[in-house]
Amino acid sequence: MSNDNANAGSNSSFSHAFLPGLILGLIIGAVAGAFLPDFLGGTKIPVNPNSQVTPGTGSSRDRGDDMTPEELLDEAQQQAEDLADDLEEGADDAAEDLQQNLPTDPPSDG
């Protein structure tokens, strides 16, 4: 009898703590996996092989050479903060959805 009660308690904590955390982790991981490589990889502009301009001969405006290292760091920090805000909003929305969709009664054993 005591084993049945112990299993019911662990099953309840499993379904109320681990599963929502797992689902939330998968959602955050999917969002991060979709957006982070694009932000970390930089811009990848395809080069037209028929163009007269060879790669690497763009103006300083194209490469960002007119920006000081401090300005580049500030811009990168701003982009990282924007990404973190987007991820936080997505996580909050996912957590609200999970809380609204979770059953309030524990599952019955029979």
N, C-alpha and C positions, 0 to 999 in steps of 0.2 A: 504494500500500500504506500509506504513512504517513498518508494522509487517512482511511483506514478505521480505523486505530488511534486517531487523534485524535477522530473522530466517536464511537467506542465509549466513550472516556473522558468526553466531554462528555455523551453520552446517559446514562451511568451516574450522573454527578453530578447531572444533571437529575432523574432518577427517584428518587434517594436524598435530595436536598436540597430541590429546589423543590416537588415534588408534595406531600410531607408537610407542608411549610410552608403551601402553598396550602390544603390540606384543613383544617389546624389553624386557619388564619386565617378560613376560611369558617365553621367551627364556632363559634369565639369571636365572630365578627361576628353570627352568627345569635342566639346567646345574648344578646349585648349588645343587639341590636336588639329582642329580645323583652322584655327586662326594663328597660332604661334609660328608655325613654319613660314607663313607668308610674311609676318612681321620680322622674323629673325633672318630670313633669307634675302631681304632687300628687294629692290625692283629688278625684274628680269624683262627687259625690253627686247623683243626679237629684232634682229638686224636683217634688213632686206638685202639679199646678196646682189641685187641689181643696182643698189644705190651707189652714188659717187663718193659718199663719205665712208671712210674706213672706221672700224670700231676704235674708240679711244681718242678720237679727234674732236669730240664735242666741245662746246664752249664751257667756260667755268660754271655757268648757270646750270648746265645739265649735270655736272658732277658734284656740285656743292662746294667747289673750291673757294668760293667767295665767303664762306662761313668760317668763323673762327672755331677752334676746338671746343670752346665753352658753349658757343651757340649750337654746335652739333650735339654736345652732351645734353643741353637743355631740351632740344627737340626730341632726342631719343628718350629722355626722362618723361617728357610730356606724352609721347606715344605709349610708353609703358604704363603710365598712370591711366590713360584712357582705356587701354586694354584691361587693366586690373578692374577699373570701374565697370566695364562691360561684363567681365566675368563675374563680378560680385552681383550685378543686377540679375544675370542669368541664374546664378546659384540661388539668390533669394526667390526668384520666380519659381524655380524648380522645387525649393523647399516648401513654398506655399502650396504648390500643386500637390506635393506628396502629403502634406498635412491634411489637406482637404479630402484627398482620396483614400487615406488610410481608414480601415474600419476601427470603430471605437471599442467594439467587443472582441475579446480574444477568441481565436478559433476554438471550436469544441473538439474534443477528442473522439467523439463517436458519431 
